[in-house]
Amino acid sequence: MILVNTDYISGKELEMLGLVKGSTIQSKNIGRDITQSFKTIVGGELKAYNDMMNDARALATKRMVAEAEALGADAVVNIRYASAAVLQGAAEVMAYGTAVKFL
């Protein structure tokens, strides 16, 4: 499966199959949440939240790819990511794009 953030793939003619998406809502446990809140006092990277968001993007991408594969797609083009806070310490991440088949 080819994944790109452009609306084309060089040298390929594409048939659009439709919008595909994947999403997840992730949170950290209360212990991590407390330790990360202390980090905001002194500044610096919030590694636990950075890891959480990386894991969430990977899972959302995996779910998007599964949806594309179910349509018989060879690739997903024009991939975008969106995130939103759901609760304190929890975030939704969505990956979406256009599933395409090579002609």
C-alpha positions, 0 to 999 in steps of 0.5 A, spaced: 500 500 500 502 506 497 501 512 502 502 519 500 500 526 502 499 528 494 493 528 490 497 524 485 503 518 484 508 519 479 507 515 473 501 512 475 494 513 472 489 513 478 481 511 479 478 514 485 475 509 489 473 514 495 474 517 502 477 512 507 479 514 514 481 511 521 481 514 528 482 513 535 482 516 542 488 515 546 489 517 553 495 516 558 493 513 565 492 518 571 500 517 574 503 519 567 498 525 567 500 527 573 507 527 572 506 530 565 503 536 569 509 537 573 513 538 567 509 544 564 511 547 570 519 547 568 518 546 561 520 541 556 518 536 551 512 532 554 515 525 552 509 521 554 504 525 550 508 525 544 509 518 545 501 517 545 500 522 539 505 518 535 501 511 537 495 514 536 497 516 529 500 510 527 493 506 529 489 511 525 493 510 519 493 502 520 485 503 520 485 507 514 489 502 510 485 497 512 479 501 510 482 502 503 484 495 502 477 493 503 475 497 497 481 493 493 485 500 493 493 500 491 494 506 494 491 512 499 493 519 496 492 526 499 492 523 506 491 528 512 491 528 519 487 531 524 487 531 532 482 534 537 482 534 545 476 530 547 478 530 555 484 533 559 489 528 557 485 524 551 485 526 544 482 523 538 486 522 532 483 521 525 487 519 518 483 520 512 485 520 504 482 518 498 483 510 496 485 509 489 486 503 484 492 503 479 489 503 472 
